[in-house]
Amino acid sequence: MSFVPPKNYHIKVRVYNQEIAFGKGIAQILSLVEQHGSLTAAYKEMGISSSKAWKILHRAEADLGYPLLKSISGGAHGGGTVLTPEGKEMLEKYSQFEAQVQAFAQEAFHKIFHA
C-alpha cells in the first residue's frame, strides 16, 4: 500500500493570557454584536443560549483584564450593545492573526502533503 496524503486539516486559533478564552466563538459574538448592535441578536443568530454567550464573554473579559462590550441604555433609539474600544481592537487583531495563521497553515499543508 502506498502513502495517500490527507485531503483536509483543521487549525484552532486561540489567544489568551492565563486561560484559553478568546477564539472563534467570542470573535463571532463580537462581530455579530458589532453588526446588529445587540448581544441578544448575536447569540440568537449563533443559536446559543444567553447563559452560554455571557459565560464565553465573561471568561474572555476575565482573562484579558478589560471589558469587550458596553451596554447602552434605552432612550429615543432604544438600547443596545457596542464593542468597547478594547473589544474592537481585540477583534480586529484576532481576525488579522487568525487569517494569517490559516493562510500559513494552508500553504504548509499543501507544501508538505501535496508536494
C-alpha positions as CSV (number, residue, x, y, z in Angstrom):
1,M,0.0,0.0,0.0
2,S,1.3,3.5,-0.8
3,F,1.1,6.7,1.1
4,V,-2.1,8.6,0.4
5,P,-2.0,12.2,1.8
6,P,-4.9,13.6,3.8
7,K,-7.2,15.9,2.0
8,N,-8.0,18.3,4.9
9,Y,-6.7,19.8,8.1
10,H,-8.1,21.8,10.9
11,I,-6.4,24.6,13.0
12,K,-7.9,26.3,16.0
13,V,-6.6,29.7,16.8
14,R,-7.0,31.0,20.3
15,V,-5.2,33.7,22.2
16,Y,-5.1,34.3,25.9
17,N,-3.1,35.4,29.0
18,Q,-3.8,32.6,31.5
19,E,-6.8,30.6,30.4
20,I,-7.7,29.8,26.8
21,A,-10.6,32.2,26.4
22,F,-10.5,34.1,23.1
23,G,-11.1,32.2,19.9
24,K,-13.6,31.7,17.1
25,G,-16.7,31.7,19.4
26,I,-16.1,35.1,21.2
27,A,-14.8,36.6,17.9
28,Q,-18.1,35.6,16.3
29,I,-20.1,37.0,19.2
30,L,-18.3,40.4,19.0
31,S,-18.6,40.5,15.2
32,L,-22.3,39.9,15.4
33,V,-22.8,42.5,18.2
34,E,-20.9,45.0,16.0
35,Q,-23.2,44.1,13.1
36,H,-26.5,44.1,15.0
37,G,-25.8,46.4,17.9
38,S,-27.3,43.7,20.2
39,L,-25.8,40.8,22.2
40,T,-29.3,39.2,22.2
41,A,-29.4,39.3,18.4
42,A,-25.8,37.9,18.3
43,Y,-26.4,34.9,20.4
44,K,-29.7,34.1,18.8
45,E,-28.1,34.2,15.4
46,M,-25.4,31.8,16.6
47,G,-28.1,29.5,18.1
48,I,-26.6,29.6,21.6
49,S,-28.3,30.4,24.9
50,S,-28.0,33.7,26.7
51,S,-26.1,32.0,29.6
52,K,-23.6,30.4,27.2
53,A,-22.9,33.7,25.5
54,W,-22.4,35.5,28.8
55,K,-20.2,32.7,30.1
56,I,-18.0,33.0,26.9
57,L,-17.9,36.8,27.2
58,H,-17.1,36.9,31.0
59,R,-14.4,34.2,30.6
60,A,-12.7,36.2,27.8
61,E,-13.0,39.5,29.7
62,A,-11.6,38.0,32.9
63,D,-8.6,36.6,31.1
64,L,-7.9,39.8,29.1
65,G,-8.5,42.1,32.0
66,Y,-10.8,44.5,30.3
67,P,-14.5,44.7,29.1
68,L,-15.2,43.8,25.5
69,L,-18.8,45.1,25.3
70,K,-20.7,48.1,26.7
71,S,-24.4,48.3,27.1
72,I,-26.2,51.4,26.1
73,S,-29.4,52.3,28.0
74,G,-32.7,52.9,26.2
75,G,-33.8,56.3,25.0
76,A,-35.3,57.5,21.8
77,H,-33.5,54.9,19.7
78,G,-33.7,52.1,22.3
79,G,-30.8,50.4,24.0
80,G,-28.2,48.2,22.6
81,T,-24.7,46.8,22.9
82,V,-21.5,48.1,21.4
83,L,-17.9,46.9,21.5
84,T,-15.6,48.8,23.8
85,P,-12.5,50.4,22.1
86,E,-10.5,47.5,23.5
87,G,-13.1,45.0,22.3
88,K,-13.0,46.4,18.8
89,E,-9.2,46.4,18.7
90,M,-9.0,42.8,20.1
91,L,-11.5,41.6,17.4
92,E,-9.6,43.3,14.6
93,K,-6.2,42.0,15.8
94,Y,-7.5,38.5,16.4
95,S,-9.1,38.4,13.0
96,Q,-5.9,39.5,11.3
97,F,-3.8,37.0,13.3
98,E,-6.3,34.1,12.6
99,A,-6.3,34.9,8.9
100,Q,-2.5,34.9,8.7
101,V,-2.3,31.6,10.7
102,Q,-4.8,30.0,8.4
103,A,-3.1,31.2,5.3
104,F,0.3,29.9,6.6
105,A,-1.3,26.6,7.6
106,Q,-2.8,26.1,4.2
107,E,0.5,26.9,2.4
108,A,2.4,24.5,4.7
109,F,-0.2,21.7,4.4
110,H,-0.1,21.8,0.6
111,K,3.7,22.1,0.6
112,I,4.2,19.1,2.9
113,F,1.4,16.8,2.0
114,H,0.9,17.5,-1.7
115,A,4.4,18.4,-2.9
